[in-house]
């Protein structure tokens, strides 16, 4: 790990409509699990596309240019919240997750980001892309 490395990831923001839905779900859960979960601000909820881990700041301009080129015609797309769950159990939740319906545009976005970051030496995740966003307690 480099001294100046930054832990980082690529993510998509949710629409205001989806954030409102998530906020309603969180409000219901807070009344049920108030002391068991450390809640994040709704503004920090996002869909992680790729977790990088230790990112070399010297690569920032290279990856910005590469992704701008690869995504310049990429169209905005919609996602639908589909499910809710916890890890490991509801009685002792460590992670609360929200599942989304997948679509071809989302999968293509993941593929593009993986391809461009792998070209700079950031390996692609071995596990398949997971369509969940979560809070960690």
Phi and psi in radians as a Rosetta constraint file:
Dihedral C 1 N 2 CA 2 C 2 CIRCULARHARMONIC -1.359 0.35
Dihedral N 2 CA 2 C 2 N 3 CIRCULARHARMONIC 2.687 0.35
Dihedral C 2 N 3 CA 3 C 3 CIRCULARHARMONIC -1.039 0.35
Dihedral N 3 CA 3 C 3 N 4 CIRCULARHARMONIC -0.686 0.35
Dihedral C 3 N 4 CA 4 C 4 CIRCULARHARMONIC -1.704 0.35
Dihedral N 4 CA 4 C 4 N 5 CIRCULARHARMONIC 0.171 0.35
Dihedral C 4 N 5 CA 5 C 5 CIRCULARHARMONIC -1.097 0.35
Dihedral N 5 CA 5 C 5 N 6 CIRCULARHARMONIC 2.611 0.35
Dihedral C 5 N 6 CA 6 C 6 CIRCULARHARMONIC -2.100 0.35
Dihedral N 6 CA 6 C 6 N 7 CIRCULARHARMONIC 2.281 0.35
Dihedral C 6 N 7 CA 7 C 7 CIRCULARHARMONIC -1.282 0.35
Dihedral N 7 CA 7 C 7 N 8 CIRCULARHARMONIC 2.170 0.35
Dihedral C 7 N 8 CA 8 C 8 CIRCULARHARMONIC -2.580 0.35
Dihedral N 8 CA 8 C 8 N 9 CIRCULARHARMONIC 2.983 0.35
Dihedral C 8 N 9 CA 9 C 9 CIRCULARHARMONIC -2.745 0.35
Dihedral N 9 CA 9 C 9 N 10 CIRCULARHARMONIC 2.862 0.35
Dihedral C 9 N 10 CA 10 C 10 CIRCULARHARMONIC -1.858 0.35
Dihedral N 10 CA 10 C 10 N 11 CIRCULARHARMONIC 2.421 0.35
Dihedral C 10 N 11 CA 11 C 11 CIRCULARHARMONIC -2.582 0.35
Dihedral N 11 CA 11 C 11 N 12 CIRCULARHARMONIC 2.833 0.35
Dihedral C 11 N 12 CA 12 C 12 CIRCULARHARMONIC -1.949 0.35
Dihedral N 12 CA 12 C 12 N 13 CIRCULARHARMONIC 2.533 0.35
Dihedral C 12 N 13 CA 13 C 13 CIRCULARHARMONIC -1.489 0.35
Dihedral N 13 CA 13 C 13 N 14 CIRCULARHARMONIC 2.645 0.35
Dihedral C 13 N 14 CA 14 C 14 CIRCULARHARMONIC -1.486 0.35
Dihedral N 14 CA 14 C 14 N 15 CIRCULARHARMONIC 2.694 0.35
Dihedral C 14 N 15 CA 15 C 15 CIRCULARHARMONIC -1.198 0.35
Dihedral N 15 CA 15 C 15 N 16 CIRCULARHARMONIC 2.852 0.35
Dihedral C 15 N 16 CA 16 C 16 CIRCULARHARMONIC -1.035 0.35
Dihedral N 16 CA 16 C 16 N 17 CIRCULARHARMONIC -0.696 0.35
Dihedral C 16 N 17 CA 17 C 17 CIRCULARHARMONIC -1.052 0.35
Dihedral N 17 CA 17 C 17 N 18 CIRCULARHARMONIC -0.822 0.35
Dihedral C 17 N 18 CA 18 C 18 CIRCULARHARMONIC -1.175 0.35
Dihedral N 18 CA 18 C 18 N 19 CIRCULARHARMONIC -0.661 0.35
Dihedral C 18 N 19 CA 19 C 19 CIRCULARHARMONIC -1.100 0.35
Dihedral N 19 CA 19 C 19 N 20 CIRCULARHARMONIC -0.655 0.35
Dihedral C 19 N 20 CA 20 C 20 CIRCULARHARMONIC -1.123 0.35
Dihedral N 20 CA 20 C 20 N 21 CIRCULARHARMONIC -0.708 0.35
Dihedral C 20 N 21 CA 21 C 21 CIRCULARHARMONIC -1.095 0.35
Dihedral N 21 CA 21 C 21 N 22 CIRCULARHARMONIC -0.781 0.35
Dihedral C 21 N 22 CA 22 C 22 CIRCULARHARMONIC -1.106 0.35
Dihedral N 22 CA 22 C 22 N 23 CIRCULARHARMONIC -0.691 0.35
Dihedral C 22 N 23 CA 23 C 23 CIRCULARHARMONIC -1.101 0.35
Dihedral N 23 CA 23 C 23 N 24 CIRCULARHARMONIC -0.692 0.35
Dihedral C 23 N 24 CA 24 C 24 CIRCULARHARMONIC -1.135 0.35
Dihedral N 24 CA 24 C 24 N 25 CIRCULARHARMONIC -0.725 0.35
Dihedral C 24 N 25 CA 25 C 25 CIRCULARHARMONIC -1.089 0.35
Dihedral N 25 CA 25 C 25 N 26 CIRCULARHARMONIC -0.788 0.35
Dihedral C 25 N 26 CA 26 C 26 CIRCULARHARMONIC -1.095 0.35
Dihedral N 26 CA 26 C 26 N 27 CIRCULARHARMONIC -0.701 0.35
Dihedral C 26 N 27 CA 27 C 27 CIRCULARHARMONIC -1.068 0.35
Dihedral N 27 CA 27 C 27 N 28 CIRCULARHARMONIC -0.739 0.35
Dihedral C 27 N 28 CA 28 C 28 CIRCULARHARMONIC -1.103 0.35
Dihedral N 28 CA 28 C 28 N 29 CIRCULARHARMONIC -0.752 0.35
Dihedral C 28 N 29 CA 29 C 29 CIRCULARHARMONIC -1.184 0.35
Dihedral N 29 CA 29 C 29 N 30 CIRCULARHARMONIC -0.639 0.35
Dihedral C 29 N 30 CA 30 C 30 CIRCULARHARMONIC -1.067 0.35
Dihedral N 30 CA 30 C 30 N 31 CIRCULARHARMONIC -0.602 0.35
Dihedral C 30 N 31 CA 31 C 31 CIRCULARHARMONIC -1.273 0.35
Dihedral N 31 CA 31 C 31 N 32 CIRCULARHARMONIC -0.413 0.35
Dihedral C 31 N 32 CA 32 C 32 CIRCULARHARMONIC -1.603 0.35
Dihedral N 32 CA 32 C 32 N 33 CIRCULARHARMONIC -0.665 0.35
Dihedral C 32 N 33 CA 33 C 33 CIRCULARHARMONIC -2.154 0.35
Dihedral N 33 CA 33 C 33 N 34 CIRCULARHARMONIC 0.794 0.35
Dihedral C 33 N 34 CA 34 C 34 CIRCULARHARMONIC -1.066 0.35
Dihedral N 34 CA 34 C 34 N 35 CIRCULARHARMONIC -0.660 0.35
Dihedral C 34 N 35 CA 35 C 35 CIRCULARHARMONIC -1.736 0.35
Dihedral N 35 CA 35 C 35 N 36 CIRCULARHARMONIC -0.015 0.35
Dihedral C 35 N 36 CA 36 C 36 CIRCULARHARMONIC -1.667 0.35
Dihedral N 36 CA 36 C 36 N 37 CIRCULARHARMONIC -0.253 0.35
Dihedral C 36 N 37 CA 37 C 37 CIRCULARHARMONIC -2.241 0.35
Dihedral N 37 CA 37 C 37 N 38 CIRCULARHARMONIC 2.424 0.35
Dihedral C 37 N 38 CA 38 C 38 CIRCULARHARMONIC -1.609 0.35
Dihedral N 38 CA 38 C 38 N 39 CIRCULARHARMONIC 1.925 0.35
Dihedral C 38 N 39 CA 39 C 39 CIRCULARHARMONIC -1.492 0.35
Dihedral N 39 CA 39 C 39 N 40 CIRCULARHARMONIC 2.485 0.35
Dihedral C 39 N 40 CA 40 C 40 CIRCULARHARMONIC -1.708 0.35
Dihedral N 40 CA 40 C 40 N 41 CIRCULARHARMONIC 2.766 0.35
Dihedral C 40 N 41 CA 41 C 41 CIRCULARHARMONIC -1.128 0.35
Dihedral N 41 CA 41 C 41 N 42 CIRCULARHARMONIC 2.496 0.35
Dihedral C 41 N 42 CA 42 C 42 CIRCULARHARMONIC -1.029 0.35
Dihedral N 42 CA 42 C 42 N 43 CIRCULARHARMONIC -0.514 0.35
Dihedral C 42 N 43 CA 43 C 43 CIRCULARHARMONIC -1.167 0.35
Dihedral N 43 CA 43 C 43 N 44 CIRCULARHARMONIC -0.316 0.35
Dihedral C 43 N 44 CA 44 C 44 CIRCULARHARMONIC -1.652 0.35
Dihedral N 44 CA 44 C 44 N 45 CIRCULARHARMONIC 0.000 0.35
Dihedral C 44 N 45 CA 45 C 45 CIRCULARHARMONIC -1.327 0.35
Dihedral N 45 CA 45 C 45 N 46 CIRCULARHARMONIC 2.351 0.35
Dihedral C 45 N 46 CA 46 C 46 CIRCULARHARMONIC -2.711 0.35
Dihedral N 46 CA 46 C 46 N 47 CIRCULARHARMONIC 2.962 0.35
Dihedral C 46 N 47 CA 47 C 47 CIRCULARHARMONIC -1.842 0.35
Dihedral N 47 CA 47 C 47 N 48 CIRCULARHARMONIC 1.950 0.35
Dihedral C 47 N 48 CA 48 C 48 CIRCULARHARMONIC -1.271 0.35
Dihedral N 48 CA 48 C 48 N 49 CIRCULARHARMONIC 2.179 0.35
Dihedral C 48 N 49 CA 49 C 49 CIRCULARHARMONIC -1.571 0.35
Dihedral N 49 CA 49 C 49 N 50 CIRCULARHARMONIC -0.724 0.35
Dihedral C 49 N 50 CA 50 C 50 CIRCULARHARMONIC -2.710 0.35
Dihedral N 50 CA 50 C 50 N 51 CIRCULARHARMONIC 2.225 0.35
Dihedral C 50 N 51 CA 51 C 51 CIRCULARHARMONIC -1.555 0.35
Dihedral N 51 CA 51 C 51 N 52 CIRCULARHARMONIC 2.174 0.35
Dihedral C 51 N 52 CA 52 C 52 CIRCULARHARMONIC -1.588 0.35
Dihedral N 52 CA 52 C 52 N 53 CIRCULARHARMONIC -0.699 0.35
Dihedral C 52 N 53 CA 53 C 53 CIRCULARHARMONIC 1.509 0.35
Dihedral N 53 CA 53 C 53 N 54 CIRCULARHARMONIC -2.293 0.35
Dihedral C 53 N 54 CA 54 C 54 CIRCULARHARMONIC -1.343 0.35
Dihedral N 54 CA 54 C 54 N 55 CIRCULARHARMONIC 1.974 0.35
Dihedral C 54 N 55 CA 55 C 55 CIRCULARHARMONIC -1.883 0.35
Dihedral N 55 CA 55 C 55 N 56 CIRCULARHARMONIC 2.259 0.35
Dihedral C 55 N 56 CA 56 C 56 CIRCULARHARMONIC -1.356 0.35
Dihedral N 56 CA 56 C 56 N 57 CIRCULARHARMONIC 2.049 0.35
Dihedral C 56 N 57 CA 57 C 57 CIRCULARHARMONIC -0.995 0.35
Dihedral N 57 CA 57 C 57 N 58 CIRCULARHARMONIC -0.443 0.35
Dihedral C 57 N 58 CA 58 C 58 CIRCULARHARMONIC -1.143 0.35
Dihedral N 58 CA 58 C 58 N 59 CIRCULARHARMONIC -0.340 0.35
Dihedral C 58 N 59 CA 59 C 59 CIRCULARHARMONIC -1.513 0.35
Dihedral N 59 CA 59 C 59 N 60 CIRCULARHARMONIC -0.106 0.35
Dihedral C 59 N 60 CA 60 C 60 CIRCULARHARMONIC -0.995 0.35
Dihedral N 60 CA 60 C 60 N 61 CIRCULARHARMONIC -0.894 0.35
Dihedral C 60 N 61 CA 61 C 61 CIRCULARHARMONIC -1.151 0.35
Dihedral N 61 CA 61 C 61 N 62 CIRCULARHARMONIC -0.645 0.35
Dihedral C 61 N 62 CA 62 C 62 CIRCULARHARMONIC -1.110 0.35
Dihedral N 62 CA 62 C 62 N 63 CIRCULARHARMONIC -0.804 0.35
Dihedral C 62 N 63 CA 63 C 63 CIRCULARHARMONIC -1.248 0.35
Dihedral N 63 CA 63 C 63 N 64 CIRCULARHARMONIC -0.630 0.35
Dihedral C 63 N 64 CA 64 C 64 CIRCULARHARMONIC -1.062 0.35
Dihedral N 64 CA 64 C 64 N 65 CIRCULARHARMONIC -0.837 0.35
Dihedral C 64 N 65 CA 65 C 65 CIRCULARHARMONIC -1.082 0.35
Dihedral N 65 CA 65 C 65 N 66 CIRCULARHARMONIC -0.824 0.35
Dihedral C 65 N 66 CA 66 C 66 CIRCULARHARMONIC -1.053 0.35
Dihedral N 66 CA 66 C 66 N 67 CIRCULARHARMONIC -0.829 0.35
Dihedral C 66 N 67 CA 67 C 67 CIRCULARHARMONIC -1.234 0.35
Dihedral N 67 CA 67 C 67 N 68 CIRCULARHARMONIC -0.633 0.35
Dihedral C 67 N 68 CA 68 C 68 CIRCULARHARMONIC -1.057 0.35
Dihedral N 68 CA 68 C 68 N 69 CIRCULARHARMONIC -0.740 0.35
Dihedral C 68 N 69 CA 69 C 69 CIRCULARHARMONIC -1.135 0.35
Dihedral N 69 CA 69 C 69 N 70 CIRCULARHARMONIC -0.805 0.35
Dihedral C 69 N 70 CA 70 C 70 CIRCULARHARMONIC -1.250 0.35
Dihedral N 70 CA 70 C 70 N 71 CIRCULARHARMONIC -0.493 0.35
Dihedral C 70 N 71 CA 71 C 71 CIRCULARHARMONIC -1.921 0.35
Dihedral N 71 CA 71 C 71 N 72 CIRCULARHARMONIC 0.132 0.35
Dihedral C 71 N 72 CA 72 C 72 CIRCULARHARMONIC -1.074 0.35
Dihedral N 72 CA 72 C 72 N 73 CIRCULARHARMONIC -0.432 0.35
Dihedral C 72 N 73 CA 73 C 73 CIRCULARHARMONIC -1.851 0.35
Dihedral N 73 CA 73 C 73 N 74 CIRCULARHARMONIC 0.092 0.35
Dihedral C 73 N 74 CA 74 C 74 CIRCULARHARMONIC -1.179 0.35
Dihedral N 74 CA 74 C 74 N 75 CIRCULARHARMONIC 2.308 0.35
Dihedral C 74 N 75 CA 75 C 75 CIRCULARHARMONIC -1.627 0.35
Dihedral N 75 CA 75 C 75 N 76 CIRCULARHARMONIC 2.577 0.35
Dihedral C 75 N 76 CA 76 C 76 CIRCULARHARMONIC -1.049 0.35
Dihedral N 76 CA 76 C 76 N 77 CIRCULARHARMONIC 2.565 0.35
Dihedral C 76 N 77 CA 77 C 77 CIRCULARHARMONIC -2.424 0.35
Dihedral N 77 CA 77 C 77 N 78 CIRCULARHARMONIC 2.833 0.35
Dihedral C 77 N 78 CA 78 C 78 CIRCULARHARMONIC -1.840 0.35
Dihedral N 78 CA 78 C 78 N 79 CIRCULARHARMONIC 2.586 0.35
Dihedral C 78 N 79 CA 79 C 79 CIRCULARHARMONIC -2.224 0.35
Dihedral N 79 CA 79 C 79 N 80 CIRCULARHARMONIC 2.703 0.35
Dihedral C 79 N 80 CA 80 C 80 CIRCULARHARMONIC -2.092 0.35
Dihedral N 80 CA 80 C 80 N 81 CIRCULARHARMONIC 2.323 0.35
Dihedral C 80 N 81 CA 81 C 81 CIRCULARHARMONIC -1.252 0.35
Dihedral N 81 CA 81 C 81 N 82 CIRCULARHARMONIC 2.308 0.35
Dihedral C 81 N 82 CA 82 C 82 CIRCULARHARMONIC -2.113 0.35
Dihedral N 82 CA 82 C 82 N 83 CIRCULARHARMONIC -0.442 0.35
Dihedral C 82 N 83 CA 83 C 83 CIRCULARHARMONIC -2.813 0.35
Dihedral N 83 CA 83 C 83 N 84 CIRCULARHARMONIC 3.003 0.35
Dihedral C 83 N 84 CA 84 C 84 CIRCULARHARMONIC -2.451 0.35
Dihedral N 84 CA 84 C 84 N 85 CIRCULARHARMONIC 2.517 0.35
Dihedral C 84 N 85 CA 85 C 85 CIRCULARHARMONIC -2.799 0.35
Dihedral N 85 CA 85 C 85 N 86 CIRCULARHARMONIC 3.107 0.35
Dihedral C 85 N 86 CA 86 C 86 CIRCULARHARMONIC -2.408 0.35
Dihedral N 86 CA 86 C 86 N 87 CIRCULARHARMONIC 2.747 0.35
Dihedral C 86 N 87 CA 87 C 87 CIRCULARHARMONIC -2.138 0.35
Dihedral N 87 CA 87 C 87 N 88 CIRCULARHARMONIC 2.439 0.35
Dihedral C 87 N 88 CA 88 C 88 CIRCULARHARMONIC -1.451 0.35
Dihedral N 88 CA 88 C 88 N 89 CIRCULARHARMONIC -0.558 0.35
Dihedral C 88 N 89 CA 89 C 89 CIRCULARHARMONIC -2.529 0.35
Dihedral N 89 CA 89 C 89 N 90 CIRCULARHARMONIC 2.827 0.35
Dihedral C 89 N 90 CA 90 C 90 CIRCULARHARMONIC -1.140 0.35
Dihedral N 90 CA 90 C 90 N 91 CIRCULARHARMONIC -0.499 0.35
Dihedral C 90 N 91 CA 91 C 91 CIRCULARHARMONIC -1.318 0.35
Dihedral N 91 CA 91 C 91 N 92 CIRCULARHARMONIC -0.419 0.35
Dihedral C 91 N 92 CA 92 C 92 CIRCULARHARMONIC -2.423 0.35
Dihedral N 92 CA 92 C 92 N 93 CIRCULARHARMONIC 1.175 0.35
Dihedral C 92 N 93 CA 93 C 93 CIRCULARHARMONIC -1.273 0.35
Dihedral N 93 CA 93 C 93 N 94 CIRCULARHARMONIC 2.313 0.35
Dihedral C 93 N 94 CA 94 C 94 CIRCULARHARMONIC -1.848 0.35
Dihedral N 94 CA 94 C 94 N 95 CIRCULARHARMONIC -0.567 0.35
Dihedral C 94 N 95 CA 95 C 95 CIRCULARHARMONIC -2.368 0.35
Dihedral N 95 CA 95 C 95 N 96 CIRCULARHARMONIC 2.295 0.35
Dihedral C 95 N 96 CA 96 C 96 CIRCULARHARMONIC -1.886 0.35
Dihedral N 96 CA 96 C 96 N 97 CIRCULARHARMONIC 2.228 0.35
Dihedral C 96 N 97 CA 97 C 97 CIRCULARHARMONIC -2.162 0.35
Dihedral N 97 CA 97 C 97 N 98 CIRCULARHARMONIC 2.661 0.35
Dihedral C 97 N 98 CA 98 C 98 CIRCULARHARMONIC -2.092 0.35
Dihedral N 98 CA 98 C 98 N 99 CIRCULARHARMONIC 2.157 0.35
Dihedral C 98 N 99 CA 99 C 99 CIRCULARHARMONIC -1.564 0.35
Dihedral N 99 CA 99 C 99 N 100 CIRCULARHARMONIC 2.647 0.35
Dihedral C 99 N 100 CA 100 C 100 CIRCULARHARMONIC -2.206 0.35
Dihedral N 100 CA 100 C 100 N 101 CIRCULARHARMONIC 2.696 0.35
Dihedral C 100 N 101 CA 101 C 101 CIRCULARHARMONIC -1.270 0.35
Dihedral N 101 CA 101 C 101 N 102 CIRCULARHARMONIC 2.310 0.35
Dihedral C 101 N 102 CA 102 C 102 CIRCULARHARMONIC -1.398 0.35
Dihedral N 102 CA 102 C 102 N 103 CIRCULARHARMONIC 2.753 0.35
Dihedral C 102 N 103 CA 103 C 103 CIRCULARHARMONIC -2.598 0.35
Dihedral N 103 CA 103 C 103 N 104 CIRCULARHARMONIC 2.902 0.35
Dihedral C 103 N 104 CA 104 C 104 CIRCULARHARMONIC -1.072 0.35
Dihedral N 104 CA 104 C 104 N 105 CIRCULARHARMONIC -0.651 0.35
Dihedral C 104 N 105 CA 105 C 105 CIRCULARHARMONIC -1.129 0.35
Dihedral N 105 CA 105 C 105 N 106 CIRCULARHARMONIC -0.717 0.35
Dihedral C 105 N 106 CA 106 C 106 CIRCULARHARMONIC -1.109 0.35
Dihedral N 106 CA 106 C 106 N 107 CIRCULARHARMONIC -0.804 0.35
Dihedral C 106 N 107 CA 107 C 107 CIRCULARHARMONIC -1.086 0.35
Dihedral N 107 CA 107 C 107 N 108 CIRCULARHARMONIC -0.710 0.35
Dihedral C 107 N 108 CA 108 C 108 CIRCULARHARMONIC -1.119 0.35
Dihedral N 108 CA 108 C 108 N 109 CIRCULARHARMONIC -0.679 0.35
Dihedral C 108 N 109 CA 109 C 109 CIRCULARHARMONIC -1.064 0.35
Dihedral N 109 CA 109 C 109 N 110 CIRCULARHARMONIC -0.792 0.35
Dihedral C 109 N 110 CA 110 C 110 CIRCULARHARMONIC -1.046 0.35
Dihedral N 110 CA 110 C 110 N 111 CIRCULARHARMONIC -0.779 0.35
Dihedral C 110 N 111 CA 111 C 111 CIRCULARHARMONIC -1.077 0.35
Dihedral N 111 CA 111 C 111 N 112 CIRCULARHARMONIC -0.755 0.35
Dihedral C 111 N 112 CA 112 C 112 CIRCULARHARMONIC -1.116 0.35
Dihedral N 112 CA 112 C 112 N 113 CIRCULARHARMONIC -0.831 0.35
Dihedral C 112 N 113 CA 113 C 113 CIRCULARHARMONIC -1.083 0.35
Dihedral N 113 CA 113 C 113 N 114 CIRCULARHARMONIC -0.753 0.35
Dihedral C 113 N 114 CA 114 C 114 CIRCULARHARMONIC -1.076 0.35
Dihedral N 114 CA 114 C 114 N 115 CIRCULARHARMONIC -0.778 0.35
Dihedral C 114 N 115 CA 115 C 115 CIRCULARHARMONIC -1.082 0.35
Dihedral N 115 CA 115 C 115 N 116 CIRCULARHARMONIC -0.819 0.35
Dihedral C 115 N 116 CA 116 C 116 CIRCULARHARMONIC -1.214 0.35
Dihedral N 116 CA 116 C 116 N 117 CIRCULARHARMONIC -0.661 0.35
Dihedral C 116 N 117 CA 117 C 117 CIRCULARHARMONIC -1.329 0.35
Dihedral N 117 CA 117 C 117 N 118 CIRCULARHARMONIC -0.587 0.35
Dihedral C 117 N 118 CA 118 C 118 CIRCULARHARMONIC -1.125 0.35
Dihedral N 118 CA 118 C 118 N 119 CIRCULARHARMONIC -0.596 0.35
Dihedral C 118 N 119 CA 119 C 119 CIRCULARHARMONIC -1.098 0.35
Dihedral N 119 CA 119 C 119 N 120 CIRCULARHARMONIC -0.397 0.35
Dihedral C 119 N 120 CA 120 C 120 CIRCULARHARMONIC -1.711 0.35
Dihedral N 120 CA 120 C 120 N 121 CIRCULARHARMONIC 0.128 0.35
Dihedral C 120 N 121 CA 121 C 121 CIRCULARHARMONIC 1.674 0.35
Dihedral N 121 CA 121 C 121 N 122 CIRCULARHARMONIC 0.199 0.35
Dihedral C 121 N 122 CA 122 C 122 CIRCULARHARMONIC -1.739 0.35
Dihedral N 122 CA 122 C 122 N 123 CIRCULARHARMONIC 1.881 0.35
Dihedral C 122 N 123 CA 123 C 123 CIRCULARHARMONIC -1.097 0.35
Dihedral N 123 CA 123 C 123 N 124 CIRCULARHARMONIC 2.625 0.35
Dihedral C 123 N 124 CA 124 C 124 CIRCULARHARMONIC -1.342 0.35
Dihedral N 124 CA 124 C 124 N 125 CIRCULARHARMONIC 2.449 0.35
Dihedral C 124 N 125 CA 125 C 125 CIRCULARHARMONIC -0.996 0.35
Dihedral N 125 CA 125 C 125 N 126 CIRCULARHARMONIC 2.369 0.35
Dihedral C 125 N 126 CA 126 C 126 CIRCULARHARMONIC -1.276 0.35
Dihedral N 126 CA 126 C 126 N 127 CIRCULARHARMONIC -0.593 0.35
Dihedral C 126 N 127 CA 127 C 127 CIRCULARHARMONIC -1.345 0.35
Dihedral N 127 CA 127 C 127 N 128 CIRCULARHARMONIC 2.665 0.35
Dihedral C 127 N 128 CA 128 C 128 CIRCULARHARMONIC -1.153 0.35
Dihedral N 128 CA 128 C 128 N 129 CIRCULARHARMONIC 2.725 0.35
Dihedral C 128 N 129 CA 129 C 129 CIRCULARHARMONIC -1.030 0.35
Dihedral N 129 CA 129 C 129 N 130 CIRCULARHARMONIC 2.343 0.35
Dihedral C 129 N 130 CA 130 C 130 CIRCULARHARMONIC -1.869 0.35
Dihedral N 130 CA 130 C 130 N 131 CIRCULARHARMONIC 2.291 0.35
Dihedral C 130 N 131 CA 131 C 131 CIRCULARHARMONIC -1.606 0.35
Dihedral N 131 CA 131 C 131 N 132 CIRCULARHARMONIC 0.912 0.35
Dihedral C 131 N 132 CA 132 C 132 CIRCULARHARMONIC -2.270 0.35
Dihedral N 132 CA 132 C 132 N 133 CIRCULARHARMONIC 2.623 0.35
Dihedral C 132 N 133 CA 133 C 133 CIRCULARHARMONIC -2.099 0.35
Dihedral N 133 CA 133 C 133 N 134 CIRCULARHARMONIC 2.532 0.35
Dihedral C 133 N 134 CA 134 C 134 CIRCULARHARMONIC -2.531 0.35
Dihedral N 134 CA 134 C 134 N 135 CIRCULARHARMONIC 2.822 0.35
Dihedral C 134 N 135 CA 135 C 135 CIRCULARHARMONIC -1.877 0.35
Dihedral N 135 CA 135 C 135 N 136 CIRCULARHARMONIC 2.424 0.35
Dihedral C 135 N 136 CA 136 C 136 CIRCULARHARMONIC -1.953 0.35
Dihedral N 136 CA 136 C 136 N 137 CIRCULARHARMONIC 2.346 0.35
